[in-house]
Amino acid sequence: MLAKFFVSLLNFSPAIKRATWKWWYQRLAHRGRDTGWSFMNYGFTPLNGSPKLELSPEDEQDRLFIQLYDYAASQTPMEGLSVLEVGSGRGGGASFVTRYHHPSEMTGLDYSQSAIELSRQLHKNVPNLQFIQGDAESLPFEDNTFDAVINVESSHCYGNMGAFVKEVARVLKPGGYFSWVALRERDMLAETKLAFNIPNLTPIHNESITTEVIQALDNIHERKMAMIAENVPKAIQSAFMDFAGVKDSQIYNAFQEGNAIYLARTFQKVTL
């Protein structure tokens, strides 16, 4: 029952969805604090022929999760620029982007104060990286602040996707870039397309990466199951398995059957 409840959150009313996801992520931030676990995405396995991402030995265990961030970050210029991640979770993605894509400054923003505190603890030794608490639908920044914004597997939690996209457009500098990757149920595609219909955001990249995500879920299955067994109470393990997208979970099966799609889109802010 609880597992079905979390899957249904993709289509819940905005107020209930926001409140419930906040509770869930606050709970997650308190789980596995001592494990070094700093990623919560589904991962990404490049198709055959793609060059292998070079990682330092300490990052190798998180390769599949990192590859999704690298895919998203590689859609936009970042070196020497000011970058914002909206929905930074436990901070692993923002840390990777800072260390490998070399922005002049990197800001990770998350709705969960517990996640922000954990991120500051886990990544305190990474230069040019800061974490702040804030709302994706009301970003706490001045207009024209960032050169690039990334949003990785977070927007399914938002009550108002359109408000979020408008906020991204507002805080981006003219000419700035917005890279977004996320899962959507097939019957939400029209609604999602409408949310991106902002006059000063021009689409420059649009792709489905469902196949690459499924491959990563297959490759990381055993590790996720072990982490769930070690860190999650039995009463909510079923829900957590759906949240994590392990094999035969409702979300995993939805990807396999084509009822859910993993989308990747990039936009550039233009002056009207």
N, C-alpha and C positions, 0 to 999 in steps of 0.2 A: 504493500500500500504506500509506504513512504517513498519507495523508489519511483512509483508512478507519479506521486505528487511532485517530485523534483523535475521530472521530465515535463510535466504539464506547466511548469513555471514559465516555459518559453511563450506561452499564450495567456498567462494570467493578466488580470487587470494591473495597470501601472503601479498603483499604490501598494497593493499586496505583493507584487513581484519585487519592488524595491526593498520593502521592509523584510521580506523573507530572505532574499539573497544577502542583505546586510547581516542578518542574524547568522546565516550559514557561513559566510566568509569570516565573521568575527570568531565563530567556533573553530573554523579551520586554522586560523592564525594561532590558536592556543594548542593545536595538535602538532606533535612532532617538532617542537621548538629546538630540541637538541640533536636532531637528525641532520641538520644542514640542508634539508629539503627546501628549495627556493623557487621551484617552478610548479605551475598548476595547469599547463596547457596540454593538448592532446599529442603534440609532437608533429614532426614532418620528416619524411624520408624522400630525398630527391630521387627522381626517376633515373634509370640507368643512363650513363653518359654525362651526368652532371659532375663537375669537379668537386672533389671532397673538401669540405670545410676544414681548414687546419685549426686545431684547438690545442691549447696547453693541456698537459696531463691531468691537472686538477679539474678541468672542465669536461673531460672525456665522458664521464659517467652520465652527464646530462646532455649528451650530444643530440638526441632526438628532440628534446624540448628546445634546445638552443637553435637547432636548424629552423624551427618555425620562426623564431625571432630574427634569425639571419635573413630568411626569405623576406619577411616584412620590412626589415630595415634596409635591405638592399634595393628596395623599390624607389628609394629617395636618397638624395645627397645628405650626408650627415657630418662628415669630417669638418671640424672647426666651426660647427654651427650650434645653435641653441635648440635642444630637442626636448619634447615632453612626451612621456608615456601616460596615457589615461587608462587607469585600471592596472596598476603595477603589481598588485598581489603581494607576493613574498619577496619581490625585488630582484629575482634572478635574471629576468629579461633586461631590465634597466641596467643592471651591472654588466651583463654581456655587451650590450650596445655601447656602453661607456668605454669598456676595455678594448673592444675590437673595431668599432666604427668611429671612435675618437671624436665625438662632439666636443665643442668647447665647454659646454655645460649640459648636464642631463638631469631632468626632474621627473621623478616618479610620483604620480598622484593616485591615491586610492580612497575609496569611500569608508573603508574599515580602519579605524584608528589602531586597532590591534595589529593589523597587517603592516601599517606604517611603522609602528614601534619595532616589530619583528624585522622589517627590512633594514631599518637603521642599525639594528644589532648585527644582522648577518653580513651587511655590506659596508660597514663603517670604515674599512680601510681602502675603499675605492675612491680615488680623487675625482673631483668635478661632478659628483653625484649627490643629489639630495632627494629626500622623500617628504611629501607633505600630504596631509589629509584634505580631501575635498570632494565635491560632487561633480560628476561628469556632465550633468545637465545644467550646472551653474559654476563654471570654472573660475577659480579665485585669482584671475590674472587680468592684466590690462589688455586692451585691444592690441593686435599686431606685436605680440611678445615673442613668438617662437618661429624658427625657420622650418621645423618639421614636427609633426605629431604622429605617434603610432598608437594603435589600439589593437591588442592581441587577445582574442578570445575572452572578451569582457562585456561587450555591448548587449549580450543576451540578458544581462542582469538589469538593464536600464528600463525605467518606466516609460520614458519618452525618447525614442531614438532620434526623432526629428530635432528635439531640443539639443541633444548632444551634438549632432552634426553642425547645427547653427553655432554652437559654442566653439567648436573646433575652428570653423571658418572665421569667427571673431578673433580668436587669439593668435591665429596664424598671421605672419607677415605677408604682405603682397609677394607673390611668387613662391610662397612656402608650400610644403607638401604634407599630405595626410595619407598615411598607409594604414589600412584596416583589414584585419582578417578575423573571421568569425563563422560559427555554425548557424544555420537557419533551417527551420522546417520548410519543406517545399511550398506549403500554402502561405508562407510569410514572405515570399520573394517579392511580390508586388508591393507590399507595405514597406519592405526594406528599400526597394528601388525609389519609392516616393520620398523616403526620409533623406536620401542623398540628392534630391532635386533642389539644390541650392544654387542660385544664379552665379555666384562668384567661385564655385568649386567646379573645375573642369576635370572630367574623368580622363585618366591617361593609362590606366591598366585595369583589366577586369578578367578574372580567371577563377575557375573552380579548381581547388586543390584537394578535393575529397579523396582521390586515389592515394595521394601522398600521405594524407592524414591517416587513412585506414592502415596503410603499410606501417606507419609509426606505431599505431595502436597495437597491431599484431606483434611488433618487435619489443614493445615495452610491457606487454601483458603480464608476464611472470613477475617482473619487478614491482609493478603496481599492486598486484595481488598480495605480495609479501609485505609491502608497506601498509596496506589496508589491514592485514591480519595483525600487524605489530602495533599500529597506532590508532585504530578506530574501534570503538565499542561494538560488540556483536549486534546490538539492537539496531544500529544504523549502518552496518556494513553493506547491506543491500542497496541502500540509497547512495552510499559513497561509491559503490561499484558503478552505478549508473552515471553519477557525477564524473567519475574518472574515465568512463567510456571503455571499460574492459570488455573482452570478448563476450558475446552473447548478452550484453547489457542492452537495454532498450535503445539507447543512443547509438551504440555500435551497430546494432541491427538496422536502425533507421538509415545510417550511412550506407550499409551494404545493400539495402533494398531501394535506395534512391529517394526515401522520404525525408531525409535530411541531407543538406549540402554544406560543404565548407567553402566559403567564398573568400576571395582576396581582391581588394580594390584599392586603387591609388588615385589621388586627386591632387590638382595644383590650384592654389588660390590665384585668381586673376582679378585685375582691377577693371571694374565696369565703367 
